[in-house]
Amino acid sequence: MSLLAVRAAAAATAEAANRGKVRSRAARALSDRVMRALLLGAALFSILTTFAIILVLLVETVKFFGVTYSAPYQIQVGDTADSIAATHGGADVLRPLNDGQWPPATLEPGRFVNIPTTASPIDFLFGTRWEPLLGAERKFGVLPLVAGTLMVTAIAAIFAMPIGLITAVFLSEYARERTRRVLKPILEVLAGIPTVVYGFFALMVITPYGLQAPAKFITGLISGNPTEVFGGFNAMSAGLAVAIMILPIVSSLSEDALRAVPRSLRDAAYGLGSTRFDVSMRVVVPAALSGITASFLLAMARAVGETMIVALAAGGLAQLSLNPASQMQTITAYMVQIFLGDAPAFSVEYQSSYAVASILFIMTLTMAVLGSIILRRFREEYE
């Protein structure tokens, strides 16, 4: 083969290789742009979904405070048709609420007439009675629902957080690797159980055998007369069931945070003569405090938003009480009650579910912001 032919073949080979590289670079650039677009689309979808939820809650909450419904008014001595109409929106508004009869045939003191009214934001936020479905005179004070939600969450936190942290310390610092590989998946199985099962477990096991029977035994020993302390529905039973449900969140996330602490810190503490307990409690746990705090806050947020357990086990009576043995109603349980069909669509009771949902959103948002502040304050970074 002549030198000219060799050079031509080499040039053709180089040109083909360059075309392949150009195509390869173009394909990589196109793939990178596609992936960037997909990631951006996913992020925008999440952000827009969040803002859409907030917008719906805000709009429906505003509608709740603008819905007019009839309420009974007892005529007082000295009332006239004009004075009542001037106070409550005029005769044109009062007439359809009183079967077309306004002024009423008589204005006898003590007689009840229907008047239009709306829920007041002040009464809603600071009212102590929540009775939207009972009787003619409805009360929309959200504090009993908030108190029930906080009571169940507090009970769950008191039981789940220390037990979960102790379990995490055992798995991270004391258990052998084989034991940890067996116990941790078994514990995490609890997170996959449907919450309705926890609700029935609270009704069928926790309440009769875990609360009622021991309470009767103790009161019998003290007074000689066994007393029924816990009813069939109570906040304690619901709180204990929620504690069992959130236990895997606390233990698993805390254990991951503990294992992320560098081994060098443990070795340094052992080199100073510390025991395993001292290393665990005085070195590892403080070093993993931010992760442990995050697990606590995530578990509490999960407990605040729990629905089926409290709907089944806590009862349906909204009341302000510090007694965990009494039945209570939480925000989520009330929403379940409304959307099961007990209230007509777009009625004041129906709209009130969005208002209480806004309160729940504010509670969880406050916890998220507080958690972010705590994480920034106690965050530890290791190289």
N, C-alpha and C positions, 0 to 999 in steps of 0.2 A: 504494500500500500504506500502510495506517495505521501510525502510530508504534507502536501496541500490537503489530501483527503483526511489525514489524521487531524489536522487543525480544524477542518470543517466538522468532523464528527465530535470533537471536543467542544466546539462552540455550540453545536446543537444540543449536546448533553447539558452544558451549563445553562443554556436558555430554558430547557425543559425543567431543570431543577429550580431556577428562579421563578418560573411560572407556578410551580408547585408551592414554593414558599409564599408567593404573593397570595395564592388562593388560600393557603393555610392561615396566614395572618388575617385575611379578610373574614374567613370563617370564624376565627377566634374572636375578632372584634364584633361580628354580628351576634355570636353567642353571648358575649359579654353584655351587649346592649339589650338583648332579649331578657337575660336574667335580671339586669338592673330594672327593666320595665316591669317584670313580674313582681320583684320585691317591692318596688315603689307602689304598684297597684295593690298589693296585699296590705301595705302600711296605710295607704289612703283609705282602703276599705274599712280597716279597723277604726281609724280615726273618724271617718264619716258615720260609721255605725254608732260609735259612742256619742257623737254630737246629735245624731238622730234620736237616740234614746232620751238624751237630756232634753231635747226640744219637745218631744212628745210629752214627757212628764211635766215640763213647764207649762205647755199649752193646756193640758188637761187639768192641771192644778188650778190655773187661773179660771178655767171654766167652772170648776167646783165652787169657787167663791162667788161666781155670778149666777149660779142656778137658783131660781126662785121656787120655793115650795110652801105649802100651806102649813100654818102652825096655829094651835088654838090660843085665843086671847080671851081672858076673863074680863068682862066689862066691870069697870070700877064705878064707884059713886061719883057722879059729876061728869062722866064721859058722855060725849055727844057723837053723832055720826060724823060731823065735820072734824071734830078733834081726833077721832080714831083714823079717819081717812087722811088727814094732814100728817099724822105721825107715821102711817104705814103705807104710803104710796098713792093715796087718792082713791075715790070711789070707783073709777074705771078698773083699777087693779083689784079692789076688794070684791067687786060684784061677781066675777066668775068664780071666785073662791067660796062664795056663799050661795051657790045655786041660783045665781042671777038676782038675788034679793039683797039690795043695799039701798038705803039703810035697812037693817033688820026690822022685823015687825015691831019689836020692843027692844028697848035698851035697858032691860032690867039688870041691876047690879048682881053679879054672880053668874050671869049667863055667858056661855062660851060662843065666840064667833071665830071663823077662820080668817087669818090675815096672812099676807105674803111675807116671807122672810128669806134671808140668805145666811150662809155660814160666815161668821166673822173670823178673820185671820187671828185676832187676839184670842178669841174663845177657842179656836182650833189649836193653837200652840200651847196655851196655858190652861185650858179647861180640864177638869178632873173627872168628867163623866163622858163616856163614849157609848151612846145608845142610839145609833142611827136607824135601827130596825125595830125598836121597842116602843109601842104606844104612839100616840099622836104627837107628843112633844119630843122631838129628836134632839139629841145632844151630840156635838161633834168636838169633844175635847180629847186630843190625841195622847195626852200624858199616860192614861192607863195602858194603851198599846205599847208605848215606848218603855214603860216600866216593866211590862211583861217580857218584852224582848230583851231588855238588859238583865232581868232576873235570870232568865234561862241561860243567857250567854255567860253571866257571872258564875253560875253553878257549874256549867261545862268547863269554864276556864280554871276554876278552883280544883277540879278533879283531874282534868286532862293535862294541864301544863306541868305540874310536878311529876306525875307518873310518866308522861312522855319524856321529860328531860332525864329522869332517872334511867329509863329504858335506853335512851340514847347514850348516856354515859357508860352503861353496862356494855352495850354493843360495841362502842368505840374503844373503850379502855380496858375492859375486863374479859370480854368473851373471846374465845378462840376464833380463828378465821372460819373454821368449819361451822361452829355454832352460829356465828353471825350470818353466814350464807344461808342457814336454815331458818333462823328465827326472823330475820328481817322480811323475807317474802311472806312468811306466815302472818306477820303483823300487818303488812301492807294489803293483805286480802280484805281486811276490814274496810278499806277505802272503796272496795268494789261492791260492797253489799248495798242494795237499794235502800234508800232512806225510809221507805214505807215499811220495810222489814224491821228496822230499828223502832219505828213507831209501834208496831204490834208487839215487839219484844218488850217495850216499856209497859204496855198495857197488860200483857199476859205474864210477865216474869218480874220486872223491876218493881212495879207498883204492889202486887200482892205479896211477893216473897222477899223482896229487898227492902220494902218500906213499911207496908201495913203490918206484916207479921212481927218484925222486930219491934215496931212501935208499940204494938199491943203487949208484947212480952215485957218490955221495959216499964210501961205504965202499970202493968199488973204487978211487977215486983215492987214498984214504988208505992202505989196506992192500994193495991189489992183488987183493983177493979180495972181490967183491961179496957182501954179507951181507943176508939177509932180516931187516930190523928190524921192520917192521910186518906183523902177521898179517892174515888176511882180516877179522877183527873186532877193532876197537881203539877206545879212547876218543877218540883224536885225530880220527879220521874222523867220528865222531858229533858231536864238539864243533864241528868246522868246518861240518858241515851245519846244526847248530842255529844257529851264528853267521849263516849266510846267511839262515836263516828269520827271525831277530829283527832283522836289519839294517834293514828298513823301519820297525820300531817306533822304533828309536833315531833314525834319520835324520829321519823325518817329524815326530815329536813334538819333537825338538830344534830342527828348522827352524822349527816354529811358535813355539816359545819364543823363538828368536832374533829372529824378525820382530815379536814383540810388544814388543820393547824400543823405547822412544820414539825417534823420529828426532832429537829435540833432543840426546840424548846423543851420537849420532854426529857431529852438526854441531858440537857444542862441542869434541869431540876433534879433528876436522879443523881447526877454527879455531885450535887450539894447535899445529898443524903435524904432527900424527900421520899416519903412513902408513895405508893401508887394513888392512894386517896388524896394526899396533898397535891400531887401532880394533876390529878383530875380536877379537883375543886378550885385550886389556887392558880393553876397555870392554864390548863386547856380550856375550861369553861369561860374564864374571863377573856381569853384570846378569841374564842368563837362567839362572843356575846352578840355581835351584830347579826350573825346568822341565826342564832337562837331566838333573838328578838323578832327577826323576820318570820320565823316559823310560828311564834306565838301570835303575831298580828294576823298572819294568813289564816290560822286556825280560828281566831276570834271573828274575822270577817266571814268565814264559812259558817260559823255558828249563828251569827246575826241573821244571815240570809236563809237559814234552814227553814223548810216549809212543812214537809209531811210529818216529821216527828212531833213538832209542836201542835200541828193541827189535830193529831190523833191523841196525844198524851197529855197536853197541857190544859185542855178544855176550851170552852168558847165564851167565858165570862170575862169581859174586860173590866178590871178593877185595880185601883191603887192599893197595893198591899206589900208588906215586907215579909209575909209569911210564905215560905216556899211550899208549905203543905196545902195551900189553897190553889184553886184552879185560876188560870190566867189566860189571856189571849194575846198573842204577839201580832206584830204588823203583818207578817206573811200569812198567819193563820186567818186573819180577817180578810185578806185578799182572796184566799181560797174560798172562804164562805161566800163572798160576793160573786165570784165568777162561777160558782156552782149553780147559779140561777135563782138565788134568793131575792135578788133585786132586779127591777126592770132595767133594760139597757138605757143608758144616758140619763137615768134618774140621779137625784142628789146622792143616793147611797152608792150608785155605780161610780159616779165621779169622785166620791170620797176615797175610793181605792187608789186612784192616781195620786191624790194628795198624800196619803200615808206612804205610798211608794216613794214619793219625793223625800219624805222624812228618812226613809230607809237608805235612800241614795246618799243623802247628806251624812248620815251616820257612817256608812262605809267609806265615803270620800274622806271624812275627817280621820278615820283610822288609817287610811292609806297615806295621807299627808303626815300624820304623826309618825307613822312607821318610817317614812322617808327621812324625816328629821332625826329620828333616833339612829337610823342606819348611818347617816352622815356623821353623827356625833361619836359613835362608838366603833366605826369601821376601822379595822386593822389590816394593813397591807404588809405582806412579807415578800422578800426576794429569795 
